[in-house]
Amino acid sequence: MGEVDLTVFDAPDDWRTALHAWARSYRAALAAHPHLVPVLAQGPGRRPHALRLADAVFGCLVEAGWPRGQATRIGALMRYFVTGSALGSFAAGFPDDAALYPAADYPHLGDAHRLADHRRAVDEGAFDTGLDALLDGLELRYRRLR
């Protein structure tokens, strides 16, 4: 957790940019150390780096004007999203045997056997799409608070 960039929270009024940069840094750290994901899924516990991370996210959101309860839920949501995305590869779940995807049974999966070859692009693209969608939704909620 010491590899996660928390300096992105130095400008708390720009919460969206900070969360975006933090989520990408957090995911990169988890990708570099995937064996930690199950441990982190149990919460910050007494681990100083994990507690600093939680403190930075919560503090940024509250200082930007989010109510404390919502800031807590958003911090949890972001942690669930990032750690969930690091649990495994979507693309790697599709074997590269074209015979497993007969058109009669799976008319839309004709190229699924090629996904594993594009694993990184698929997984990174899915993460980016999800992160943007999540932050877009939070942005709408934030505007309603104002």
C-alpha positions as CSV (number, residue, x, y, z in Angstrom):
1,M,0.0,0.0,0.0
2,G,3.0,2.2,0.4
3,E,3.3,2.3,-3.4
4,V,-0.1,4.0,-3.8
5,D,0.2,7.7,-4.7
6,L,-1.6,9.7,-2.0
7,T,-0.2,13.0,-3.1
8,V,-3.1,13.2,-5.5
9,F,-5.2,14.3,-2.5
10,D,-3.2,17.5,-2.0
11,A,-5.9,19.5,-3.8
12,P,-9.1,18.3,-2.0
13,D,-11.5,20.6,-3.9
14,D,-10.7,18.6,-7.0
15,W,-12.0,15.4,-5.6
16,R,-12.9,13.7,-9.0
17,T,-9.4,14.1,-10.4
18,A,-7.9,13.0,-7.2
19,L,-10.1,9.9,-7.0
20,H,-9.3,9.0,-10.6
21,A,-5.5,9.3,-10.2
22,W,-5.7,7.5,-6.9
23,A,-7.8,4.6,-8.3
24,R,-5.3,4.1,-11.2
25,S,-2.3,4.2,-8.8
26,Y,-4.1,1.8,-6.4
27,R,-4.9,-0.6,-9.2
28,A,-1.3,-0.5,-10.5
29,A,0.0,-1.4,-7.0
30,L,-2.4,-4.3,-6.7
31,A,-1.5,-5.5,-10.2
32,A,2.2,-5.5,-9.1
33,H,1.3,-7.5,-5.9
34,P,-1.9,-9.5,-6.7
35,H,-1.3,-11.8,-3.7
36,L,-2.3,-8.9,-1.5
37,V,-5.8,-8.5,-2.9
38,P,-7.5,-11.1,-0.6
39,V,-5.8,-9.6,2.5
40,L,-6.9,-6.1,1.5
41,A,-10.4,-7.3,0.9
42,Q,-10.7,-7.7,4.7
43,G,-10.4,-3.9,5.3
44,P,-7.6,-1.6,6.5
45,G,-7.4,-3.2,10.0
46,R,-4.3,-1.8,11.8
47,R,-2.1,-1.5,8.7
48,P,-0.7,2.0,8.7
49,H,-0.5,2.4,4.9
50,A,-4.0,1.2,4.5
51,L,-5.2,3.5,7.2
52,R,-3.4,6.5,5.6
53,L,-5.1,5.6,2.3
54,A,-8.5,5.5,3.9
55,D,-7.8,8.8,5.7
56,A,-6.7,10.5,2.5
57,V,-9.7,9.4,0.5
58,F,-12.2,10.3,3.3
59,G,-10.4,13.6,4.0
60,C,-10.4,14.7,0.4
61,L,-14.1,14.0,0.0
62,V,-15.2,15.7,3.2
63,E,-13.0,18.8,2.5
64,A,-14.5,19.0,-1.0
65,G,-18.0,19.2,0.6
66,W,-19.3,15.7,0.6
67,P,-21.3,14.8,3.8
68,R,-19.3,12.5,6.1
69,G,-21.7,9.5,5.6
70,Q,-21.5,9.8,1.8
71,A,-17.7,10.2,1.9
72,T,-17.5,7.0,3.9
73,R,-19.7,5.1,1.4
74,I,-17.8,6.6,-1.6
75,G,-14.5,5.5,-0.1
76,A,-15.9,2.0,0.4
77,L,-17.3,2.0,-3.1
78,M,-14.0,3.0,-4.6
79,R,-12.1,0.4,-2.7
80,Y,-14.6,-2.3,-3.8
81,F,-14.3,-1.2,-7.4
82,V,-10.5,-1.1,-7.4
83,T,-9.9,-4.3,-5.5
84,G,-12.6,-6.1,-7.4
85,S,-11.0,-5.2,-10.7
86,A,-7.7,-6.6,-9.4
87,L,-9.2,-10.0,-8.5
88,G,-8.8,-11.5,-11.9
89,S,-8.9,-11.0,-15.6
90,F,-12.1,-11.0,-17.6
91,A,-10.3,-11.7,-20.9
92,A,-8.3,-14.6,-19.4
93,G,-11.5,-16.3,-18.5
94,F,-12.2,-17.1,-22.1
95,P,-10.1,-20.1,-23.4
96,D,-8.4,-19.6,-26.8
97,D,-10.2,-22.6,-28.3
98,A,-12.6,-21.4,-31.0
99,A,-14.5,-24.7,-30.8
100,L,-15.8,-23.8,-27.4
101,Y,-18.0,-21.1,-28.9
102,P,-20.2,-22.6,-31.5
103,A,-22.3,-20.0,-33.3
104,A,-25.5,-22.1,-32.7
105,D,-25.0,-21.8,-28.9
106,Y,-23.2,-18.5,-28.7
107,P,-24.0,-16.3,-31.7
108,H,-22.2,-13.3,-30.3
109,L,-19.0,-14.9,-29.1
110,G,-17.4,-15.8,-32.4
111,D,-14.2,-14.0,-31.5
112,A,-14.1,-14.8,-27.8
113,H,-11.2,-17.1,-28.3
114,R,-9.1,-14.1,-29.2
115,L,-9.7,-12.2,-25.9
116,A,-6.8,-13.8,-24.1
117,D,-4.4,-12.3,-26.7
118,H,-5.8,-8.9,-25.8
119,R,-6.0,-9.4,-22.1
120,R,-4.3,-6.2,-21.0
121,A,-6.2,-4.0,-23.4
122,V,-9.5,-5.6,-22.5
123,D,-8.9,-5.4,-18.7
124,E,-7.5,-1.9,-18.7
125,G,-10.3,-0.7,-21.0
126,A,-12.9,-2.3,-18.7
127,F,-11.3,-0.6,-15.7
128,D,-11.2,2.8,-17.4
129,T,-14.8,2.5,-18.6
130,G,-16.0,1.5,-15.2
131,L,-14.0,4.2,-13.4
132,D,-15.3,6.9,-15.7
133,A,-18.9,5.7,-15.3
134,L,-18.5,5.5,-11.5
135,L,-17.1,9.0,-11.3
136,D,-19.7,10.4,-13.7
137,G,-22.4,9.1,-11.4
138,L,-20.7,10.6,-8.4
139,E,-20.3,13.9,-10.2
140,L,-24.1,14.0,-10.7
141,R,-24.7,13.3,-7.0
142,Y,-22.2,16.0,-6.1
143,R,-23.9,18.6,-8.2
144,R,-27.2,17.8,-6.5
145,L,-25.5,18.5,-3.2
146,R,-24.5,22.0,-4.3
